Amino acid sequence: MSRGQASLKWRLIRQLLIYHLLALLVAFFVPLTLLVRADSGGQFTDESFAKVAADAVVRTQDGGLAVRMTPELAEARGQTPTAWFVAEDARGRSVSFGRVPSEFDSMRGRLHRLAHGDLRGRVAEQGLSVVVRRETGPAGELTVLGHGKLTAVTMVLVIAANVLMLPIFVLLAVVTIVLTTLIVRRSMAGVAHIAGEADRIDINQRGLRLTESEVPKEIAPLVRAVNHALARLDEGYERQRRFIASAAHELRTPIAILRARIDVTDDATARALSADVARLATLAEQLLDLHRMEHAERMETLELGALARRVVADLAPLLIAARKSVEVVVARPGTVLGDAGAIERVLSNLVQNAAEHGARRIVVRVDGTSLEVEDDGPGIPEEDRARVFEPFQRLRPRSTGAGLGLNLVQQVVERHGGRISLLDGATGGALVRVELGQGP
């Protein structure tokens, strides 16, 4: 994923977590509000005061109970001056601290029978809001009845709600992250599949369409739109292809007639046009080559050495007449699966291109499944090597070619699953290497 693109997975996770949190807040705090409104009023004594009291009680030498002032007890009394407690062991022996209200005097001696309780007084200053807890301290297990720091029922409920809500939210967050990741991955598997299909579509793979059934129905309209666009592109390309083929066919007849008339004329001016007419003839043939490549190739097993000798034998008379030499060197024999006519046109174009650009000596080399055409001409500057494969591109304005030869070569090689590269020759000229796929 490139920078700046939002992840669908994390967008879903964030939004789900927000909604989970809102749902929990509603689920907890609406009942909390109702409970607070239904509460009869009053305040609780914080239950931690019972532990402070139990830690302040020690045993006397005769086994009784006594209170010692601990820092915690002193702090509790500082916060609540009316703090008091009664602590009682299992045998009914008790000890008290502070001013115990008369309302609780009757509970001495029977306090150890209790285990847990909370009472709220109507008026906080009367000290009647108490907590009953069993705690263990230096004197052993004690039952403590005490009044200490007061806490409103609202705060107690809020704390309880937070304690319950936090682990639930964490659990929901973990489940959301894991399940959303799995769901998005499974739902988007079809998108990854059609992305692979789209990546295989190129100029040589027309007619391919993306599979609509592989994606969720929400994405299907986008896939259909892409398929319709591909159909329109194929249709436009087919119209263009038919136009090029028709134009090339129509040009061949008048060019042939013009060429024949020039060959038989004695007019020097007319004969000077012979080179230009040859260029027109070459251009028409190359346009027809483009048309031929659109049809299914006749794939067969080719022995590259024999193919190279055949092509060079056809071109040798023309090259010798132009005072140029050409030879075939088979470094390693090799076979490939391909269209014989198309591969022959590749080699023929490369040899003629070398001859037209000033080469005096041309070497066609077969090395396994690769073909090399090396010449002793001026070579091709490195900065121009990518440009020469573009249609109608010529390095020199006065070149006799039409600028389609190398473009045709590249298209044929790519259709055969190979690649073409331009290198420096050993003598300073150009070396064109064509690497083809393996044979059967």
Buried (B, 14 or more C-beta within 10 A) or exposed (E): EEEEEEEEBEEBBEEBBEEBBEEBBEBBBEEBEEEBEEEEEBBBBBBBBBBBBBBBBBBEEEEEBEBEEBEBBEEBBEEBEBBBBBBBBEEEBBBBBBEBBEEBEEBBEEBBEBEEEEBBBEEBEEBBBBBBBBBEBEBEEBBBBBBBBBBBBBEBBBEEBEEEBEEEBEEBBEEBBEEBBEEBEEBBEBBEBBEEBBEEBEEEEBEEBBEBEBBEEEBBEBBEEBBEEBEEEBEEEEEEBEEBBEEBEEBBEEBEEBBEEBEEEEEEEBEEBBEEBBBBBBBBBBBBBBBBBBEEBEBEEBBBBBBBBEBBEEBBEEBEEEEBEBEBEBEEEBBBBBBBEBBBBBBBBBBBBBBBBBBBBBBBBBBBBBBBBBBBBBBBEEEEBEEBBEBEBBEEEEBBBBBBBBBBBBBBBBBBEBBBEBBEBEBEBBBBBBBBEEBE
